[in-house]
Amino acid sequence: MADIGDYISAVSLGTKASSMTGKSADGFVAGGFAAFVQVITGEQPTLVQLPDKKAKIVLTEKQALTMRKWLDGQLWAAVKKPSAEQTLTLEMNPVVVPWALKYLVPVALAFVVVGWVGHYYLAR
Protein backbone atom coordinates (compact mmCIF):
# COMPACT_ATOMS: atom_id res chain seq x y z
CA MET A 1 0.00 0.00 0.00
CA ALA A 2 1.22 3.48 -0.80
CA ASP A 3 2.46 5.71 1.96
CA ILE A 4 1.87 9.47 2.07
CA GLY A 5 5.64 9.86 1.89
CA ASP A 6 5.53 8.41 -1.61
CA TYR A 7 3.73 11.52 -2.83
CA ILE A 8 5.88 14.22 -1.25
CA SER A 9 7.72 14.59 -4.57
CA ALA A 10 4.40 15.17 -6.37
CA VAL A 11 3.42 17.82 -3.81
CA SER A 12 6.84 19.39 -4.25
CA LEU A 13 6.36 19.49 -8.02
CA GLY A 14 2.98 21.16 -7.50
CA THR A 15 4.53 23.76 -5.23
CA LYS A 16 7.24 24.49 -7.82
CA ALA A 17 4.60 24.83 -10.55
CA SER A 18 2.60 27.22 -8.41
CA SER A 19 5.63 29.42 -7.78
CA MET A 20 6.59 29.35 -11.48
CA THR A 21 3.16 30.43 -12.71
CA GLY A 22 1.98 32.44 -9.73
CA LYS A 23 -1.33 30.54 -9.65
CA SER A 24 -2.17 28.16 -6.81
CA ALA A 25 -4.63 26.26 -9.01
CA ASP A 26 -1.75 25.35 -11.33
CA GLY A 27 0.06 23.88 -8.36
CA PHE A 28 -2.89 21.68 -7.43
CA VAL A 29 -3.31 20.46 -11.01
CA ALA A 30 0.43 19.84 -11.44
CA GLY A 31 0.70 18.01 -8.12
CA GLY A 32 -2.34 15.86 -8.85
CA PHE A 33 -1.14 15.02 -12.34
CA ALA A 34 2.36 14.25 -11.07
CA ALA A 35 0.92 11.89 -8.44
CA PHE A 36 -1.27 10.24 -11.11
CA VAL A 37 1.73 9.69 -13.40
CA GLN A 38 3.88 8.51 -10.50
CA VAL A 39 1.31 5.90 -9.45
CA ILE A 40 1.10 4.47 -12.96
CA THR A 41 4.74 4.73 -14.06
CA GLY A 42 6.60 4.64 -10.77
CA GLU A 43 8.49 7.81 -11.69
CA GLN A 44 7.77 11.49 -11.29
CA PRO A 45 7.41 13.60 -14.43
CA THR A 46 9.66 16.59 -15.08
CA LEU A 47 8.56 20.21 -14.62
CA VAL A 48 9.98 22.70 -17.11
CA GLN A 49 9.76 26.47 -16.70
CA LEU A 50 8.66 28.37 -19.80
CA PRO A 51 8.82 32.12 -20.46
CA ASP A 52 6.00 34.45 -19.41
CA LYS A 53 5.29 32.73 -16.06
CA LYS A 54 4.30 29.43 -17.66
CA ALA A 55 5.34 25.86 -16.87
CA LYS A 56 4.99 22.50 -18.58
CA ILE A 57 5.03 18.94 -17.26
CA VAL A 58 7.03 16.65 -19.52
CA LEU A 59 6.95 12.85 -19.57
CA THR A 60 9.91 10.72 -20.58
CA GLU A 61 9.44 8.35 -23.50
CA LYS A 62 9.27 5.43 -21.05
CA GLN A 63 6.58 7.20 -19.01
CA ALA A 64 4.60 8.04 -22.13
CA LEU A 65 4.73 4.42 -23.27
CA THR A 66 3.64 3.18 -19.84
CA MET A 67 0.78 5.71 -19.75
CA ARG A 68 -0.39 4.62 -23.23
CA LYS A 69 -0.36 0.96 -22.13
CA TRP A 70 -2.32 1.88 -19.01
CA LEU A 71 -4.91 3.78 -21.07
CA ASP A 72 -5.21 0.87 -23.48
CA GLY A 73 -5.86 -1.42 -20.54
CA GLN A 74 -8.46 0.93 -19.06
CA LEU A 75 -10.33 1.24 -22.36
CA TRP A 76 -10.24 -2.52 -22.89
CA ALA A 77 -11.50 -3.08 -19.35
CA ALA A 78 -14.35 -0.64 -20.00
CA VAL A 79 -15.79 -2.74 -22.80
CA LYS A 80 -15.20 -6.27 -21.49
CA LYS A 81 -17.17 -8.06 -18.82
CA PRO A 82 -15.43 -7.97 -15.41
CA SER A 83 -13.96 -11.28 -14.27
CA ALA A 84 -14.99 -12.99 -11.05
CA GLU A 85 -11.53 -12.35 -9.54
CA GLN A 86 -11.79 -8.56 -9.86
CA THR A 87 -12.49 -6.90 -6.54
CA LEU A 88 -12.77 -3.37 -7.93
CA THR A 89 -14.33 -2.41 -11.25
CA LEU A 90 -14.20 1.07 -12.74
CA GLU A 91 -17.39 1.75 -14.67
CA MET A 92 -16.02 3.54 -17.73
CA ASN A 93 -18.87 2.84 -20.18
CA PRO A 94 -20.76 6.05 -19.26
CA VAL A 95 -17.56 7.93 -20.12
CA VAL A 96 -16.19 6.02 -23.11
CA VAL A 97 -19.41 5.56 -25.10
CA PRO A 98 -20.51 9.24 -25.10
CA TRP A 99 -16.92 10.30 -25.80
CA ALA A 100 -16.74 7.95 -28.77
CA LEU A 101 -20.08 9.18 -30.08
CA LYS A 102 -18.99 12.79 -29.67
CA TYR A 103 -15.57 12.51 -31.36
CA LEU A 104 -14.95 9.21 -33.11
CA VAL A 105 -18.21 8.91 -35.02
CA PRO A 106 -18.03 12.43 -36.54
CA VAL A 107 -14.39 11.85 -37.50
CA ALA A 108 -15.30 8.55 -39.15
CA LEU A 109 -18.14 10.24 -41.02
CA ALA A 110 -15.79 13.02 -42.11
CA PHE A 111 -13.40 10.42 -43.55
CA VAL A 112 -16.29 8.82 -45.47
CA VAL A 113 -17.35 12.19 -46.88
CA VAL A 114 -13.78 13.13 -47.81
CA GLY A 115 -13.32 9.74 -49.47
CA TRP A 116 -16.59 10.07 -51.34
CA VAL A 117 -15.77 13.61 -52.56
CA GLY A 118 -12.22 12.56 -53.45
CA HIS A 119 -13.49 9.57 -55.40
CA TYR A 120 -16.02 11.75 -57.22
CA TYR A 121 -13.33 14.21 -58.39
CA LEU A 122 -10.68 11.58 -59.14
CA ALA A 123 -13.11 9.40 -61.13
CA ARG A 124 -14.13 12.26 -63.45
C-alpha positions in Angstrom: 0.0 0.0 0.0 1.2 3.5 -0.8 2.5 5.7 2.0 1.9 9.5 2.1 5.6 9.9 1.9 5.5 8.4 -1.6 3.7 11.5 -2.8 5.9 14.2 -1.2 7.7 14.6 -4.6 4.4 15.2 -6.4 3.4 17.8 -3.8 6.8 19.4 -4.2 6.4 19.5 -8.0 3.0 21.2 -7.5 4.5 23.8 -5.2 7.2 24.5 -7.8 4.6 24.8 -10.6 2.6 27.2 -8.4 5.6 29.4 -7.8 6.6 29.3 -11.5 3.2 30.4 -12.7 2.0 32.4 -9.7 -1.3 30.5 -9.6 -2.2 28.2 -6.8 -4.6 26.3 -9.0 -1.8 25.3 -11.3 0.1 23.9 -8.4 -2.9 21.7 -7.4 -3.3 20.5 -11.0 0.4 19.8 -11.4 0.7 18.0 -8.1 -2.3 15.9 -8.9 -1.1 15.0 -12.3 2.4 14.2 -11.1 0.9 11.9 -8.4 -1.3 10.2 -11.1 1.7 9.7 -13.4 3.9 8.5 -10.5 1.3 5.9 -9.4 1.1 4.5 -13.0 4.7 4.7 -14.1 6.6 4.6 -10.8 8.5 7.8 -11.7 7.8 11.5 -11.3 7.4 13.6 -14.4 9.7 16.6 -15.1 8.6 20.2 -14.6 10.0 22.7 -17.1 9.8 26.5 -16.7 8.7 28.4 -19.8 8.8 32.1 -20.5 6.0 34.5 -19.4 5.3 32.7 -16.1 4.3 29.4 -17.7 5.3 25.9 -16.9 5.0 22.5 -18.6 5.0 18.9 -17.3 7.0 16.6 -19.5 7.0 12.9 -19.6 9.9 10.7 -20.6 9.4 8.3 -23.5 9.3 5.4 -21.1 6.6 7.2 -19.0 4.6 8.0 -22.1 4.7 4.4 -23.3 3.6 3.2 -19.8 0.8 5.7 -19.7 -0.4 4.6 -23.2 -0.4 1.0 -22.1 -2.3 1.9 -19.0 -4.9 3.8 -21.1 -5.2 0.9 -23.5 -5.9 -1.4 -20.5 -8.5 0.9 -19.1 -10.3 1.2 -22.4 -10.2 -2.5 -22.9 -11.5 -3.1 -19.3 -14.4 -0.6 -20.0 -15.8 -2.7 -22.8 -15.2 -6.3 -21.5 -17.2 -8.1 -18.8 -15.4 -8.0 -15.4 -14.0 -11.3 -14.3 -15.0 -13.0 -11.0 -11.5 -12.3 -9.5 -11.8 -8.6 -9.9 -12.5 -6.9 -6.5 -12.8 -3.4 -7.9 -14.3 -2.4 -11.3 -14.2 1.1 -12.7 -17.4 1.7 -14.7 -16.0 3.5 -17.7 -18.9 2.8 -20.2 -20.8 6.0 -19.3 -17.6 7.9 -20.1 -16.2 6.0 -23.1 -19.4 5.6 -25.1 -20.5 9.2 -25.1 -16.9 10.3 -25.8 -16.7 8.0 -28.8 -20.1 9.2 -30.1 -19.0 12.8 -29.7 -15.6 12.5 -31.4 -14.9 9.2 -33.1 -18.2 8.9 -35.0 -18.0 12.4 -36.5 -14.4 11.8 -37.5 -15.3 8.5 -39.2 -18.1 10.2 -41.0 -15.8 13.0 -42.1 -13.4 10.4 -43.6 -16.3 8.8 -45.5 -17.4 12.2 -46.9 -13.8 13.1 -47.8 -13.3 9.7 -49.5 -16.6 10.1 -51.3 -15.8 13.6 -52.6 -12.2 12.6 -53.4 -13.5 9.6 -55.4 -16.0 11.8 -57.2 -13.3 14.2 -58.4 -10.7 11.6 -59.1 -13.1 9.4 -61.1 -14.1 12.3 -63.5 
